[in-house]
Amino acid sequence: MSVLSFLDPAVHLARTAVAALATAVPTAVAIVLFTLAVRAALHPLARSAARAERARLRLAPRVARLRERHAGSPERLNRELLALHRAEGVGPFAGLLPVLLQAPFFSVMYRLFTTAPGHLLDATLVGVPLAAHPAAARTPAQFAVFAALEAALLALAWSNTRRAKDTATKGSTAKGTATKNAAAKGAPTKSAPGGAAAGPLRWLAFGTPLFALLLPLAGGLYLLTSTAWTAAERWYLHRPAAGPAGGTGPQAVGQPAR
């Protein structure tokens, strides 16, 4: 018995929805449409996480100054950080809850498109069974389909890595500015933790195309659709917004300008 078997009632409902869509469109298209519908329903949680991330970046310079000012007093630093987050109406882990709330939905989707309940994966995509795995590819058509899927996932991983690098650069710039200002005033400086780890962590995006090699074609389609939605969603939520003087600046959607 799978550890995810407790999700079977929700998986059955999801299978029924996909099967209903499959009566009007091909099953592969139904998988894509159902995935898009679920991601659209989860969009409010993504907006909440984006606002929390934007708040964290906005507070980064002030957090860095506090770290420099109270480098020798961890207890004082914790109190000051807590007071700062309370004053700004955000918590240090504000973006974590929306991510955790999305996990059950993704687990249902994963189980739906990998366990093939109710013969859902008996259909094919350009002649390739939706239940087929990359390792089982034998014909040129099968190799072509899985190669195209992997190429698309690798392109999305590269795009996500570039975006993560840009985000880390913005945070490092803000912290570096605060450190220089503190040093100019004669205050002791200390590097903020986590900067060195930001580089390796952003390469985790390439775990998605590697994971797709273990999934059937239906699971790969879900993974590609969901990953593409995530990339487009993050671009939309973090796109540059016009400033009050006609300029542009990064601003999360749904967050008032300051």
NUGU-628832 format. One line per 10 residues: number of its first residue (from 0); their letters; for each residue x, y, z of C-alpha. Coordinates in pm, 1 decimal. Each point is the difference from the previous one (the first is absolute). Layout:
NUM) A) X,Y,Z  ...
This chain:
0) MSVLSFLDPA) 0.0,0.0,0.0  132.7,341.7,-94.8  53.5,265.4,264.9  -219.3,221.6,-220.3  -292.5,-245.1,-2.0  -193.7,222.1,240.4  -35.0,240.4,-292.9  -188.5,-257.6,-207.8  -346.6,159.7,51.1  130.2,331.8,-133.8
10) VHLARTAVAA) 185.2,-183.3,-277.5  -326.2,-170.4,-100.7  -175.5,336.4,-25.5  285.2,138.9,-207.0  -5.9,-305.6,-228.1  -372.5,48.8,-52.7  59.2,362.5,-100.1  277.2,-91.5,-244.1  -209.0,-283.6,-145.0  -287.9,242.2,-54.6
20) LATAVPTAVA) 232.9,237.9,-184.7  134.2,-291.0,-202.8  -344.9,-57.5,-149.1  32.7,334.0,-180.9  375.8,23.9,-65.1  289.5,-248.8,-20.8  112.6,-133.5,336.6  339.6,171.6,-25.9  -174.6,333.8,-55.0  -236.5,-77.7,288.1
30) IVLFTLAVRA) 301.8,-51.3,229.3  139.8,338.8,-102.2  -335.8,176.8,43.8  -61.8,-159.8,340.3  348.0,95.4,118.5  -54.4,360.1,-112.7  -335.6,10.6,179.9  154.9,-122.2,326.0  290.2,245.6,-24.0  -245.4,284.5,-69.3
40) ALHPLARSAA) -194.9,-96.5,313.8  325.7,10.3,199.4  101.0,338.6,-140.4  -118.1,197.3,309.4  247.1,-199.2,209.8  277.1,84.1,-245.6  -91.3,370.2,24.1  26.3,-20.5,377.6  341.6,-165.3,-21.4  115.2,264.1,-250.8
50) RAERARLRLA) -106.2,283.0,230.7  196.0,-161.4,284.1  307.4,-36.7,-220.7  -26.2,360.5,-114.5  -28.9,114.8,361.1  309.6,-200.4,88.4  199.0,164.1,-280.3  -128.9,343.8,96.6  108.0,-52.5,361.4  337.0,-153.7,-91.6
60) PRVARLRERH) 199.7,324.8,37.2  -150.3,70.4,341.9  55.1,-360.3,110.2  363.4,23.1,-113.2  49.6,321.4,197.7  -141.0,-166.0,310.6  232.7,-296.9,-45.9  299.0,232.0,-23.8  -112.3,211.6,294.4  -66.7,-292.6,235.0
70) AGSPERLNRE) 252.2,-251.7,-134.0  134.7,-59.3,349.5  -337.6,-41.0,167.8  -213.7,-279.0,-150.6  -280.4,44.6,252.8  -28.1,372.2,-72.2  11.5,-72.6,-371.4  -288.4,-247.2,23.0  -209.7,250.5,193.9  69.0,275.0,-251.5
80) LLALHRAEGV) -79.3,-224.7,-296.5  -324.8,-111.4,159.6  -96.7,361.4,69.6  81.0,97.1,-359.9  -214.7,-275.1,-147.4  -286.0,84.2,234.5  20.6,369.4,-86.6  -12.5,-81.5,-372.5  -280.5,-252.1,39.6  196.5,-294.9,-136.1
90) GPFAGLLPVL) 148.8,-307.6,160.4  342.6,-149.2,-67.2  -173.9,-313.3,-133.9  -295.9,171.9,-165.6  64.9,-163.7,-336.3  21.7,-352.9,141.9  -369.1,-60.8,78.2  -128.6,55.2,-358.4  260.4,-246.2,-128.7  -96.1,-262.0,258.7
100) LQAPFFSVMY) -370.5,39.6,-83.4  72.4,-80.8,-364.4  180.2,-325.7,82.6  -314.1,-220.7,36.4  -129.3,111.5,-339.9  330.0,-81.3,-168.2  6.4,-338.3,173.8  -345.3,-81.5,-138.4  109.5,102.8,-349.9  317.0,-207.8,25.8
110) RLFTTAPGHL) -188.8,-310.6,110.4  -268.3,51.8,-264.9  245.5,7.2,-289.9  236.0,-271.7,123.5  -228.7,-275.9,132.9  -236.4,-7.8,-301.0  -326.2,-53.0,194.7  -299.7,-110.4,-202.0  197.9,-58.5,-322.6  48.3,373.2,-40.4
120) LDATLVGVPL) 337.9,-49.0,-165.9  -111.9,-245.8,-265.1  -10.9,286.2,-252.2  296.5,107.9,-212.9  175.3,317.6,-110.8  110.9,-20.0,-365.5  6.0,-374.0,37.4  189.4,-9.4,330.1  -198.3,-145.2,295.7  -50.0,244.4,283.9
130) AAHPAAARTP) 108.4,-277.4,237.7  334.2,-48.1,-178.5  323.0,91.1,179.3  305.9,157.4,-166.5  210.4,-306.7,79.1  -248.3,-214.1,-193.8  23.4,207.1,-320.1  75.0,-218.5,-300.3  -130.6,169.0,-315.3  116.8,328.4,-158.6
140) AQFAVFAALE) -337.3,159.1,82.1  36.2,-89.6,366.7  355.2,134.1,17.2  -112.2,320.4,-175.2  -289.1,60.9,242.6  209.0,-53.9,312.0  289.2,202.0,-143.1  -232.4,293.2,-71.5  -143.2,-24.5,351.2  346.3,0.1,157.2
150) AALLALAWSN) 115.5,288.7,-220.9  -297.0,211.2,107.8  61.9,-78.9,368.5  370.3,81.7,-32.9  -83.5,333.6,-163.4  -237.9,84.1,285.3  261.6,-106.2,257.4  257.3,227.8,-162.8  -249.0,289.3,0.5  -87.4,-60.0,365.7
160) TRRAKDTATK) 369.8,-14.4,88.9  61.2,336.1,-165.1  -294.8,151.1,185.1  122.9,-141.9,331.5  343.7,146.9,-69.8  -151.7,342.3,-66.4  -201.4,-17.4,322.2  307.3,-103.0,200.6  197.6,283.9,-159.1  -259.5,255.6,109.2
170) GSTAKGTATK) 10.4,-130.1,356.5  381.0,-5.2,4.6  13.5,355.8,-135.8  -230.6,123.4,273.8  203.7,-174.9,270.4  327.2,122.3,-150.3  -121.5,359.4,0.4  -97.8,-23.7,364.7  337.6,-154.3,87.4  190.4,277.9,-177.9
180) NAAAKGAPTK) -203.9,264.3,179.1  66.7,-165.2,333.9  373.2,-23.0,-74.5  9.5,366.5,-99.2  -142.1,86.6,340.8  262.8,-210.5,177.1  -240.9,-274.5,100.7  126.2,-361.2,5.9  -100.9,-201.2,-305.1  -84.6,-364.4,-35.7
190) SAPGGAAAGP) -115.1,-190.1,-305.9  -364.5,-105.8,12.1  -47.4,-376.9,-5.9  -151.3,-173.9,-300.6  164.9,197.1,-278.2  243.4,-275.0,-89.5  -280.2,-257.0,-8.8  -213.0,202.7,-240.4  214.6,-105.3,-298.7  -24.5,-380.0,36.5
200) LRWLAFGTPL) -366.1,11.7,106.1  -116.3,164.7,-319.8  124.7,-301.2,-197.9  -267.9,-212.0,167.0  -228.0,104.9,-287.0  178.6,-257.8,-214.5  -131.4,-270.9,229.9  -336.5,30.1,-176.1  115.9,-132.6,-339.5  192.3,-274.2,180.2
210) FALLLPLAGG) -311.8,-96.2,196.2  -201.2,-10.2,-325.1  220.2,-288.0,-117.9  -160.5,-214.5,273.1  -359.7,86.0,-90.7  -236.9,-133.7,-264.2  -83.0,230.5,-289.8  -317.3,120.8,174.4  203.3,101.1,305.2  249.5,176.7,-224.0
220) LYLLTSTAWT) -280.9,196.1,-166.4  -129.4,105.6,341.4  349.7,96.8,111.7  62.5,203.6,-315.8  -334.1,180.6,23.4  38.3,74.8,369.5  361.9,115.2,-38.1  -91.8,226.9,-291.4  -284.9,147.2,205.3  236.9,63.3,290.8
230) AAERWYLHRP) 250.0,179.9,-224.7  -270.3,216.7,-158.7  -162.3,64.7,336.7  323.9,113.6,161.7  73.3,229.0,-294.3  -347.4,153.1,31.0  10.6,42.4,377.1  351.9,146.7,-0.7  -5.7,196.6,-324.1  124.2,361.2,5.7
240) AAGPAGGTGP) -281.1,246.0,71.8  -16.9,364.9,-101.0  110.7,232.9,278.2  -171.2,324.6,101.6  235.2,208.3,-213.3  -42.9,-212.3,-310.3  301.9,-217.4,74.4  1.4,-368.7,57.1  83.2,-207.4,300.4  -66.3,-353.4,122.3
250) QAVGQPAR) -327.2,-24.0,184.5  -204.8,-304.4,84.2  -355.5,-9.3,-130.4  -248.5,67.7,273.4  246.5,194.5,213.4  -44.6,375.7,32.2  288.9,219.1,-98.5  192.8,165.7,277.7
